[in-house]
Amino acid sequence: MKKIYLTTTLPYVNAEPHIGFALEIIQADVMARYYRENGNEVFFNTGTDEHGLKVFRRAKEKGVSPQVYCDKLAERYKELKQTLNLSYDSFIRTTDENHIRSAQEFWTTCYNNGDIYKKNYKIKYCVGCELEKTDSELVNGRCSTHPNQEIEIIEEENYFFRYSKYQKKLLDFYKRNPNFVVPEARFKEIKEFTKRGLEDFSISRLKEKMSWGVPVPNDDKHVMFVWFEALVSYVSALGWPNSKKFNDFWPGFQIAGKDNLRQQSSMWQAMLMSAGLLPSKQIFIHGFITIGSQKMSKSLGNVIDPFELVNKYGTDSVRYYLLREIPPTEDGDFTYEKFKTRYNSDLAGGIGNLVARVLGVAGKTIVKKSKPTKATSERIKEAKKNYALALEKFKFNEALAVVQELISYCDKYINDEKLWETKKPEVIGDLFYALDEISTLLLPFLPETAEKIKKAVATQGVPRKLESLFPRV
């Protein structure tokens, strides 16, 4: 049995949760459930990123302390566990005492290794990204990701991390690990970025200007910059530096959006090397959800509320749409029209219809427990192989397409055998076998639906009644 660590990025609590982060955490949940179903011990982590200038300013706007503001938003993100039927094991907040201690220990380790120093600097800074910006990254003097926010000029004395020191080490690591970043196009992007040369980056802010952050060890004038401190959450969640859990589970898999590519696959990996820790095992980079081809963003205010969507259509319906309709590594557009079309075709007209047909025809027929026919057995064997290949590459939509092909196979089987007339027990047994296998494949994606199907299949020899899984909308 393997021990597998899986973590999402930590969403920034400058606004309520939106469907973009729901996509990321559902993707992570599918992988966690898939790995568990295959006999692995999984530690699945998520949480909230709570320090930094955006949070500090938002709390001030609300007239509350940053801690009170973060407490309220963190609870909203925790509510996603039930709303989206998530199976995570850990929810870490960067205001947790254990995380603060880990971040300070991580800082001290990097400092003692000669990778942290202090200097004066002047930069162009995007508060939305919480990142420095070069002129080449700006469009009409503004950040392309946050065009509604003005670029700010920061000039002060800060601590810096010797990022430039790790150019060759990172390139060597990338060469030794050709599947480190998925998809390949994103991996190529970060390798090209690294080849162009790395510049040391600021990792602190003056406390008198921005007090909301983890205190820098041995310097009460500075707090840690959020992009240094928050990244440490991936190891603090495992109890680093003094934890058996860390030794058992690190390194792990990370899931992140494409706007986090540089931070997750380069900056964080250099920090890990500085601290004497192994780099992450693999990083999956997903695309954005767009609305009318415009990027959805909390900063821009054009978001879809996952709570409202689930309340209207159900948890499994939302999980299915995000995993089937949104390309795993590219941007995907969300519209209610597309949602309803996919729901009616794949859920109401697909799995829901198949279950109703099989149970309806079965009636009170006693299903003999026998081996499936060779044709059905071979068809399912091939499907399970393709399904696994897709998921190992984070191709959620392709894995679900495999399931839909199995559903189509069963529908054709029913039609070819004219089962509504013949009601052949051996054919019904074959279909029940197929349904059980389909429910197993659906379990990581639609856990509630999968369990309902399994329960119905298990009631051999009694009337089988199951309310419509997915009524048409």
Summary of the structure (lengths in Angstrom):
residues: 473
radius of gyration: 25.0
end to end distance: 43.0
largest distance: 83.7
contacts: 1571
relative contact order: 0.12
helix: 52%
strand: 17%
